[in-house]
Amino acid sequence: MPPELLLISILRALVEVAGFTLLGQGLLAVLAGQRRQDNLFYRILQTITRPVIRAVRFITPRVIIDAHIPMLAFFLLFWLWIALAIAKRYVCTLHGLAC
């Protein structure tokens, strides 16, 4: 297995974990409502997604309000996941592998 394929696979797995964690946090926020900050599982998911949220807040202009950052982070992770899938396909084709 080429090292770039391993790197792409690891990055793609990390993006998947972050995306599913954001999705779970959003669903739990809808279910828990106003008391979501008191929910232990919501706070655990919030801790896991904090680096992604901070990174997206850093790269976005201040015009975008903080309430929209998690949704934007999810969509950016989705498109990054698609880009990594295309990169994986390219590397597999380049090395003649059936991935």
Sequence and secondary structure as in RCSB ss.txt:
>XXXX:A:sequence
MPPELLLISILRALVEVAGFTLLGQGLLAVLAGQRRQDNLFYRILQTITRPVIRAVRFITPRVIIDAHIPMLAFF
LLFWLWIALAIAKRYVCTLHGLAC
>XXXX:A:secstr
  HHHHHHHHHHHHHHHHHHHHHHHHHHHHHHGGGGGG HHHHHHHHHHHHHHHHHHHHS TTS GGGHHHHHHH
HHHHHHHHHHHHHHHHHHHTT   
